[in-house]
């Protein structure tokens, strides 16, 4: 099942200018593609926490950033962003 929020955001990103008519076109496209279906919205915070835990576990196990990147298919920028987050 597709995460509808990701699909909508991708549609906005794919278009440089978001006017009311463009937003209407996006809405029409989304309704045509997903109308009548049950929507799924991923819990991003859960995904972030899961990745952060994976990274922390790997670091505690002595893995370096390159190894974590390769073993867990997590981009280097995401690894650094998550380990440098304040307040977590």
N, C-alpha and C positions, 0 to 999 in steps of 0.2 A: 504494500500500500504506500502510495506517495505522500510525503509530508507536504501538505497544501501550502503551509507558510513558506517553505523553501521555494516552492514553485512560483508563488506570487512574488517573492523578493527577486528571484531570477528574472522574472518578466520585467520588473521595474529596473533592474540593473542593465538588462539588455537594451533598454531604451534610454537615451541620454536625456530626453526631455519628457517630463511627466506633466501633461496638461489634463484638464478634465476629459477631453476627448480621448486622449491616450489611455487614461485610467479606465474609461468606459470600454475601450477596445480590449484592454487586459481583462477586465471583469467578464466581458462577453466570451473571450477565449477560455478563461478558467471555467466559466459556467458550462460551455460546450463540452469541454474535456472531462469535467468532474461532476456535472449536474446529476443529481440523483444518487450519487455515491456517498458513502459514509466518509467523512473527513478524518484524517489522522494528523495530529499536531505533535511533533516530537518534543520531548522535554529537554531543551538544550542544556539547562543547568545540570541535569543528570548525565548527559553526554560529556559535558566539560569535566564534571567531578570524576567520572569514570576514567577519562583520559589522564586527568591529573593524578589520580591514584596509581594508574599504570606507570606513569612517568616516575612518580615518587618511589614506587616499589623497585623499578629498574635501577634508579640511582642508588638506592640503599643496597641493592645487590651488586653494586660496583660497575654497572654499565655506564659507558660514556654516551654523550648525546648522539653521536653517529650510530652507535649500536642500537640505541632506542629508536632512532629514526628508521633504521632498516628492519629491526625485529617487529616493530609494532605499526609500521606504515603511518607514522605521525610526522607531519612536516616539521622541519627544524624550527621554523618560525613559531609554530604552535607550541612546541616544547618549551622554547624560551619564554613565550608569552605566559604560559601556565606556571612555570616555576618562578617567574618574577612577579606574579600577581600579589598585590598587597591585601591584607585583611582576610586571608583564607587560612 
